[in-house]
């Protein structure tokens, strides 16, 4: 029920001046896409996030980053 109400509100905003049937259809379409498409979309976003984390971990193993305090101090007096 909340999805239908949210879809109607979004449809009304998207329809703008052409309120009425067009806004209602847009709202119903958005609610249907959100209901059916959220699962696969969330899965794709989660897989992308996991792949990015694995890539970063792999890059850090190849090229370790050391803090600046770990570098040898330059000799200014010698």
C-alpha distance (Angstrom), angle and dihedral (degrees) to the residues before:
residue distance angle dihedral
X1 . . .
X2 3.79 . .
X3 3.81 88.9 .
X4 3.79 91.1 56.5
X5 3.78 92.1 49.0
X6 3.81 91.9 47.4
X7 3.80 90.4 46.2
X8 3.78 91.1 51.8
X9 3.79 91.6 50.1
X10 3.81 92.6 48.1
X11 3.80 91.1 45.8
X12 3.78 90.5 51.9
X13 3.81 91.0 51.6
X14 3.82 92.8 47.0
X15 3.78 94.3 46.4
X16 3.80 91.6 54.6
X17 3.79 111.2 174.1
X18 3.81 92.9 1.5
X19 3.77 95.2 74.0
X20 3.74 121.1 164.9
X21 3.78 127.7 53.2
X22 3.80 94.4 1.2
X23 3.81 92.9 55.6
X24 3.79 91.0 45.4
X25 3.79 92.1 52.0
X26 3.79 91.6 46.9
X27 3.79 90.9 50.1
X28 3.80 92.6 48.6
X29 3.81 90.5 48.5
X30 3.77 92.8 49.5
X31 3.80 91.7 48.7
X32 3.83 91.2 49.8
X33 3.80 93.0 48.2
X34 3.80 91.1 47.4
X35 3.79 91.8 49.2
X36 3.80 96.0 48.0
X37 3.77 100.8 28.7
X38 3.79 102.3 45.3
X39 3.80 95.5 79.5
X40 3.82 97.0 52.9
X41 3.80 90.7 39.7
X42 3.80 91.8 52.5
X43 3.80 90.0 46.9
X44 3.82 91.7 51.5
X45 3.81 92.2 47.4
X46 3.80 91.3 48.3
X47 3.80 91.9 49.1
X48 3.80 90.6 49.5
X49 3.79 91.6 49.7
X50 3.81 91.6 49.6
X51 3.81 91.5 48.1
X52 3.81 90.7 50.5
X53 3.81 91.4 50.9
X54 3.80 91.7 49.0
X55 3.82 90.6 48.5
X56 3.81 92.1 50.8
X57 3.79 91.7 47.9
X58 3.80 90.3 50.4
X59 3.81 92.1 49.3
X60 3.81 91.6 49.4
X61 3.81 90.5 54.1
X62 3.80 91.2 52.6
X63 3.79 96.1 44.3
X64 3.80 111.7 25.3
X65 3.79 116.5 -158.1
X66 3.77 116.7 -137.9
X67 3.79 124.4 -163.2
X68 3.81 117.0 -107.5
X69 3.81 90.5 -114.4
X70 3.84 88.8 64.0
X71 3.80 93.3 63.6
X72 3.82 118.0 96.2
X73 3.78 115.3 -96.3
X74 3.79 116.5 -112.9
X75 3.78 117.1 -115.7
X76 3.75 108.7 -120.7
X77 3.82 99.1 174.1
X78 3.80 101.9 43.9
